[in-house]
Amino acid sequence: MQETEINWETLERLRSRFLDSGTSAGVYWQSEDDLAHYHATFAARIGWKWDNALALAAQAGFQPQSRTLYDWGCGSGIAALRVLDFYGPDAFDEIQLWDHSALACRFAQKTIREAYPQLKVEIAPAPSSDSHSSFHKALVLVSHALNELGYETQQQLSQQLKGAAQVIFVEPGDHTASRKLIAQREALRDAFQIAAPCTHCETCPMLAEENLRHWCHFFGKPPIEAFTEGFWARFSQTMEIDLRSLPYSFLVLQSKQLPATFPASQPDSPSRLIGRPRQFKGYTRLLSCDSAGLRDLELQKRDDKQLWKSLKKEQSSLYQWSEIDSSTQRLKSGSPL
Ligand SMILES: C[S@@+](CC[C@H](N)C(=O)[O-])C[C@H]1O[C@@H](n2cnc3c(N)ncnc32)[C@H](O)[C@@H]1O
C-alpha cells in the first residue's frame, strides 16, 4: 500500500477501537480495506515485535515441533507471516487461520497464499468452546488478540490451548496485557514447559503481592525505515505512537508431551532482564527475573564496567549474574548471553 492510498480516517477509527479493547466486544473489521490499512501499518509494527520475540525464543532453544501452524485471532495474518519468514515455509505443511471475523480469515488467507503459494492455507472451523481437541497438536500463535478477550474467553482459550504442541503469544507491552499473559502462563504451566521469556517454570514472581505493580515486558527494535520514511513519520505523528519504543510481552510454551527440551530451573539458570535498565550517574538499576524471583538490582559502574556497558547498550535481555550481594541487592558482576 502506497502512502498516497492511505485513508488516515480509517486508521484513526481502528486506533480508537484498539484503545477501547477490553471494554467492547464483537467483530470490528468493516471491510477488506480496513484490513489492508491495518496490515500496512499497525500489523507491520506488530511484525517487528514478532521478529524480536522469535529471536529470543530461538536463543532459548525453541524450534517448531509441528508441521501445522495455527494463527488464532489472525487479523490480517501478520503473526503467521512472520513465523514463516523466520523459520522458512519448508518448516510447515499447513497454515490454519481462525478469527471470529470471516473477513479477517479471508484476508489473511489471501495474503499468506500470495507470499507463500506453495503452502496449504486453510480457514479453520471455529474452535469448540471448552475442549482442547481444536488445535490438533499445532504450533499455535496468538498475537495482540488475548488483550481483547474478556475473562470467560480467556479461560476458554487456555482450555483449548491444552491441545497445542507449542504456543507463542505476542501481546502489547502494557500492564494489562502482560497480566493477562501471566494468567495464561499459570493456567498452562502444568501441561507446558516454558521456553521463554522465563528461565524457570515456577509460579510467576510477578504474582507476589509486592510485585503487583510490575509487568513482564520487553522492547523490540524497529527497522531503519521506521525512522527514515516520511510515511512512518506521519503515521507516528497522526496516531500518536512513538515508533522508537516498541514494548511488547510474549510467552513461548511447549507441550510436556513432547521430549523435554528446556532445562528445568536450576540455581544457576540465567536471568531475564525485564523492561529497560534505568541509568543513573555511576550506576544502573534493573529488574531481573529468575528462579530466585523478581529482584530490583543495582550495579555500580565501577564494580563491572563491561556489564555496565552491555546493559547501557541493551545488548541482551538474557544474563548470567556471577555475583550478587543479597543483603544489599547489589549486583557485582555478570555477562550477557
Ligand atoms: C488487534 S487484532 C490482531 C490481529 C493479528 N493477530 C495481529 O497480530 O495483527 C485482534 C484480532 O483478534 C480477533 N478476535 C478478537 N476476539 C476474538 C475471539 N473471541 N475469537 C476470535 N478472534 C477474535 C479480532 O477479530 C482481530 O482480528
The ligand as an SDF file (V2000), in Angstrom:
LIG
                    3D

 27 29  0  0  0  0  0  0  0  0999 V2000
   -5.6720   -6.3720   17.1640 C   0  0  0  0  0  0  0  0  0  0  0  0
   -6.2120   -7.6490   16.1440 S   0  0  0  0  0  0  0  0  0  0  0  0
   -4.7040   -8.5860   15.9770 C   0  0  0  0  0  0  0  0  0  0  0  0
   -4.7060   -9.3540   14.7110 C   0  0  0  0  0  0  0  0  0  0  0  0
   -3.4450  -10.1490   14.4460 C   0  0  0  0  0  0  0  0  0  0  0  0
   -3.3740  -11.3340   15.2740 N   0  0  0  0  0  0  0  0  0  0  0  0
   -2.2220   -9.2880   14.5900 C   0  0  0  0  0  0  0  0  0  0  0  0
   -1.3820   -9.5500   15.4420 O   0  0  0  0  0  0  0  0  0  0  0  0
   -2.1090   -8.3310   13.8380 O   0  0  0  0  0  0  0  0  0  0  0  0
   -7.1520   -8.7480   17.1660 C   0  0  0  0  0  0  0  0  0  0  0  0
   -7.8290   -9.8320   16.3750 C   0  0  0  0  0  0  0  0  0  0  0  0
   -8.4290  -10.7530   17.2640 O   0  0  0  0  0  0  0  0  0  0  0  0
   -9.7030  -11.1030   16.7480 C   0  0  0  0  0  0  0  0  0  0  0  0
  -10.5380  -11.5490   17.8660 N   0  0  0  0  0  0  0  0  0  0  0  0
  -10.9350  -10.8290   18.9360 C   0  0  0  0  0  0  0  0  0  0  0  0
  -11.7080  -11.5840   19.7500 N   0  0  0  0  0  0  0  0  0  0  0  0
  -11.7830  -12.8110   19.1810 C   0  0  0  0  0  0  0  0  0  0  0  0
  -12.4420  -14.0230   19.5390 C   0  0  0  0  0  0  0  0  0  0  0  0
  -13.1710  -14.1180   20.6640 N   0  0  0  0  0  0  0  0  0  0  0  0
  -12.3230  -15.0940   18.7150 N   0  0  0  0  0  0  0  0  0  0  0  0
  -11.5840  -14.9870   17.5950 C   0  0  0  0  0  0  0  0  0  0  0  0
  -10.9550  -13.8740   17.1960 N   0  0  0  0  0  0  0  0  0  0  0  0
  -11.0330  -12.7880   17.9860 C   0  0  0  0  0  0  0  0  0  0  0  0
  -10.2010   -9.8250   16.0990 C   0  0  0  0  0  0  0  0  0  0  0  0
  -11.2220  -10.0450   15.1520 O   0  0  0  0  0  0  0  0  0  0  0  0
   -8.9180   -9.2980   15.4640 C   0  0  0  0  0  0  0  0  0  0  0  0
   -8.7410   -9.7630   14.1680 O   0  0  0  0  0  0  0  0  0  0  0  0
  1  2  1  0
  2  3  1  0
  2 10  1  0
  3  4  1  0
  4  5  1  0
  5  6  1  0
  5  7  1  0
  7  8  2  0
  7  9  1  0
 10 11  1  0
 11 12  1  0
 11 26  1  0
 12 13  1  0
 13 14  1  0
 13 24  1  0
 14 15  1  0
 14 23  1  0
 15 16  2  0
 16 17  1  0
 17 18  1  0
 17 23  2  0
 18 19  1  0
 18 20  2  0
 20 21  1  0
 21 22  2  0
 22 23  1  0
 24 25  1  0
 24 26  1  0
 26 27  1  0
M  CHG  2   2   1   9  -1
M  END
$$$$
